[in-house]
Amino acid sequence: MASKLRLITDLYGETLTQISKNPDDWMSFLECAAMNYKYPFNDQVLIYAQRPDATACADITTWNNKVRRWVNKNANGIFIFDNDE
């Protein structure tokens, strides 16, 4: 579990460095963040790092019960920080 946290933390840092290098990368990040505006900045960075084309993100329960959409078998999740701590 600690290794996943370390990988996600490293990915977060690398992505922050990348999106702050030039205006085009920043605009690309902002386009993704605009689609996922309900998430905190840290999570928006991780969503962009893993799926820059993501237009909607939610946990599996929300997808199944509230949105009534089904996640495809073998689909990969998007890792974000646990903000409940």
NORJO-V880572 format. One record per backbone hydrogen bond with DSSP energy under -1.0 kcal/mol. CO is the residue of the C=O (numbers start at 1). NH is the residue of the N-H. Records with the same first field share a line. If there is no record, write none. Layout:
# NORJO-V880572
CO: NH + NH
This chain:
# NORJO-V880572
1: 5
2: 6
3: 7
4: 8
5: 9
6: 10
7: 11
8: 12
9: 13
10: 14
11: 15
12: 16
13: 17
14: 18
15: 19
16: 20
18: 21
22: 26
23: 27
24: 28
25: 29
26: 30
27: 31
28: 32
29: 33
30: 34
36: 39
40: 44
41: 45
42: 46
43: 47
44: 48
45: 49
46: 50
47: 51
51: 54
59: 63
60: 64
61: 65
62: 66 + 67
63: 69
72: 75
